[in-house]
């Protein structure tokens, strides 16, 4: 589907996904990732996806692992709490913590 909810293409073939990725920015959410995760070509499909949205911590870990399997160098940014698995698996893990000490006042 495109941004206007128009059907662009439907496929489960990694080669076709790769071709689509050359002409379109591909985005999938966690629900779609669950559906395609059993595809035997999942690691090749994942490498063609540009944007992953609404994914669980386990799915993030899965995505990073599949990209690593395909030979990519990976970087993961996360809050460091529930993303710890994918942060550790990535070649570069960046934990972003935005906590201020409540007893301190900014000067």
N, C-alpha and C positions, 0 to 999 in steps of 0.2 A: 504494500500500500504506500502511496505517496502522502505528502502532507495534506492533500485534499481528499484523502481516503479513496483514491482511485487505485484499483488493482494494477500494479506494474508487471508483476510476474510471480509465478509459483513454481518452486522447485525444491528438491531435496538432494540434488546432485552438486557436489563440491565444485566441479568445473563450471557449471552454470552460475553458481553463486559468485565465483571468482570473476566471471565475465560481467555479471550485474554490478559488482563492486567497482569495476573500472569505469562505469558510466553513471553510477548512483552512489550516494552515501547510504550505507546500510546500517540500520539500527534495529536491535531486537531487545525485548524486555525479558525478565526472568521467566515469565510464563511460556514464552516461545522457546527459550533456552531449554526448559524442562522437556518440551515436546521433541526437540531435535537432538537432545543429549544422547540418545541411544543410536543415532545414525552412525554407521561404521566410519564415515568420513568426517566426524565431528571436528577433529583438530584442524582439518583443512578448511572447513566451513567457518570456524571461529576466526581463523587468521584473516578472512575476508570481511569480517564485520568491523565497522568503524566505531559504532557507539553501542554500549551495553547500558541499559537502564533498568531500574527497579529490580536489582539482583540481590539475592540473599548473600550473607557471608560465605556460605558453602559454595554458591555459584561463582562468586568472585575468585575463590581459591581454585575452582575447576577451570575457569577461564585462564587464569595466570598459568596454571599447569599445562593446559593445552597449547598456549602460545609458546611456553618454554619448550614443549615437545617438538614444536615446529621450528625450533632454532632461533626464535626471537629473543631479544634482550628485553626484559619486562621491567616496568616500574609501576608500583602501586602506591596510591595515596589513600589514606584512610584515617579514621579517628583513633586507631590503635586499640580499640576495645574489642568490637566484634569482628574487625578486619584483620586480626593478628595472624591468622593462617595464611591469607593471601599476601600480607606484608612480608612474612617470613619466606614464602615461596618465591616471591619476585626477586629478580637480580638486585633491584633497588627498592627498598621499602621506606616510605616516608609517612611517619605517623604525625598527624597534625592534632595538636592538643591546644585547645583554646580555653583553658581554665585560668581564672584569676583567683588569687588568694583572697577570699572574702574579708579577711581581717586587715588587708592592706589597702591604703588609699593611693590612687594614682597621683603623682606629683607633677 
